[in-house]
């Protein structure tokens, strides 16, 4: 598996900033991870959904940023208020395919943030990192996330098995449009 470079700066959207986690995010991340409703559809281990497990996860993510193999997990905040609204991540599968993940705090839901995050990660993966295909793995019961993926332009590729999930998941796929090729006629 290849390791794409971390963004040297944050990724800004119309309303949001995707950036590296900082120590100031720890309590908010813990709050999200210990909320059973928030993590119901996410493939985190039970111990990571505990206060100590969530704290350890985000602290190891922060520490990894300066390592040779950084975790590609990021905080998301509103640009204007700097309010933490969620987190997201990238998971390279091979040289052509990368997976995106996004999660939004309960207080920030139904405001279009998940769509904005997914759009930004997909565009960044295709345009900046050079991947040809972006996927999002979504459990069948997560209707809202499936709607988000469809809004961004992903197509439902059907149910697939994935080691991170106990059940089969929908694999939503967004592929880079092939470059127009000019054919010379003689």
BELMO-V98284 format. One record per residue. PHI is phi in whole degrees, -180 to 180 (NA if undefined). Layout:
# BELMO-V98284
PHI  PHI
This chain:
# BELMO-V98284
NA  -89  -117  -71  -69  -69  -58  -72  -128  -72  -103  -101  -115  -58  -122  -119  -128  -100  -146  -65  -64  -127  -62  -68  -87  -57  -64  -69  -64  -60  -57  -66  -67  -94  -94  -56  -65  -68  -102  -56  -104  -100  -85  -83  -68  -55  -65  -74  -92  -94  -57  -67  -65  -66  -62  -63  -63  -71  -66  -69  -64  -61  -63  -68  -57  -96  -97  -72  -130  -70  -76  -96  -119  -139  -84  -127  -134  -70  -64  -71  -97  63  -72  -69  -114  163  -149  -154  -164  -127  -138  -63  -102  -158  -69  -108  -124  -133  -100  -110  -139  -147  -148  -122  -58  -53  -71  -108  -76  61  -123  84  -67  -61  -64  -65  -66  -61  -62  -63  -65  -64  -64  -61  -64  -78  -82  -96  -90  82  -72  -96  -138  -119  -122  -134  -97  -133  -66  -54  -76  -86  -60  -64  -68  -66  -63  -58  -58  -64  -61  -76  114  -70  -110  -74  -89  95  -83  -136  -87  -146  -61  -77  -118  -73  -116  -65  -126  -74  -103  -87  -128  -126  -110  -64  -65  -64  -66  -66  -108  -99  -103  -82  -107  -111
